[in-house]
Amino acid sequence: MNIITRILYSLFIFNSFLSSESRRPTEKNGFDAIAGYPEVKKELLHMAHFMTHPQDYREWNVRLPSGCLLYGPPGTGKTLLARSFAHHISSQLGFNITYMVTSGSDFQEKYVGVGSARIRELFALARKMAPTIIYIDEIDSIGRKRSSEESSGGKDRDSTLNALLVEMDGFFSKEFPVFVIASTNRKELLDEALLRPGRLDKLIHVPLPSYQTRLEILYLHSDQKPFSLNNKKDILEKIAKITHGFSGAELENVLNQATLSWIQNQRDDSFSFHDLENVVLQIAYGASAEDREQQEQVLQNTPYDTLYAIAVHELGHLYTSFYCPYHSPAIEVSITRPSPHTLGYTRFDWDEKEGHVLSNVNHLLDTIRTLMGGRIAESLVLGTLNMTTGASGDWKRIDQLLYTMITVYGFSFSFPGNEKEKENPQGSTTSSSISSIHVESRLPSLLSESSKTRVHDMMDHLFQLQWNWVLHHLSLHMDEISYQAHQLVKDRTWKKETIDEKKKDLFCIKKK
């Protein structure tokens, strides 16, 4: 065992050295090469000043940070930011510092004790090659909260974490300047001792990109892509607008997939907006190998009753949103299948220029109502026995919102204790029977049974109120939804212009 362990140590030291040499920052890896994220880069520049000008701080008897944590969703560029940080340090100091790259999983082995030994060897090597920046990706693999697990695996994980905590204590010193950057997608799993001052002093959130950052990322990756100079700006602005929630990696993939398709089809023209929009839909709703002709063939082979039911469901979402002023406006409704798992969709705009930092009760309720619209339209137009399974995703999202509103955001709503909801005059399925089936309780085990019951009753009552609200408004337009569903089956897709016309016509009819 000792021989095997020594071999593993040697291989690890050698690989660490290769990582530090082969990943020395180059001119292409500076902050200037990173699109967007001005606040994140500002935070990292402040951290860099500690390393490049330590004399400015030591005379004031302050403790310099020894590390920082980059946390946020996958694909937001945390690894690239760490590499750019190291490049910036090198450029400021005038020589290349050592940049050692490793991953939390590198310290996990089947042999007990190897992980903690690797930690000690890594930091010993970092001291010898100082000044050094150690980058630990996926630190949650070794930095998880310690437990009382008695298995050898649990004890070894705790031992590895303890070794890391010891090595990180007071590392940034005059003699051995070593700085640690760690990254994770799951900050909530990390042990509190790892995040305390003196170890990972600075916590920097790397969120999903804003509209402006998405636009800059798209511009960055648009070089040597088949764009026309006349419409490139307009296309990229539109794509940035419809990719809310996309990570930087997904934005790069949009342009990459569109270019691959362009090359495979041997085209000699330039990109259009629809080329990139199709890729966005495929990424958002699931990858699909079907092209437009194949999609149309699938639709032609689909029974008309199925297409009509899909259209009714999507128009239920659309028409409900017409009555929800706090909900984002619809920009597209379609019965086409961007993926084999998606039977139609309704897309909504997201106006980030208004700066949606907080959501209020009106926003959340309008979201719940719009989600309910699909199933309620089915119950009104198709009848209770002909309702489809297409609302399963809507139910899950409604349940999450109701649960979060009450247990996380603290929105408390008064409700009648045992009072029954009045029978619906239309004779459709009542809200109480639907909510009792689909509102799932995921309450913490620490709550008492009475508290769980009360929270569940709040969710159920709030569900019923919104159900009746949507049912009332959609029941006014049953015939209109039925007629327009036939039209949508014929048209396949409505864009924003058509949707705006439908909304205008609807309320003009209502006024008359």
Secondary structure, DSSP 4 states (H G I P E B T S, - for coil): -HHHHHHHHHHHHHHHHHHHHHT---GGGSGGGS-S-HHHHHHHHHHHHHHH-THHHHTTT-PPP-EEEEE-STTS-HHHHHHHHHHHHHHHHTSPPEEEEEEGGGG--SSTTHHHHHHHHHHHHHHHT-SEEEEEESGGGT-BPP----SHHHHHHHHHHHHHHHHHTT-B-SSSBEEEEEEES-GGGB-GGGSSTTSS-EEEE--S--HHHHHHHHHHTTTTS---TTTHHHHHHHHHHH-TT--HHHHHHHHHHHHHHHHHTT--S---HHHHHHHHHHHHH------HHHHHHHHHHS-HHHHHHHHHHHHHHHHHHHT-TTSPPEEEEE-S-SSTT---EEEE---GGG------HHHHHHHHHHHHHHHHHIIIII-GGG--STTHHHHHHHHHHHHHHHHTS-------SSPPPPPPTT----HHHHHHHH------TTS-HHHHHHHHHHHHHHHHHHHHHHHHHHHTTHHHHHHHHHHHHHH-EEEHHHHHHHHHHHHHHHH-
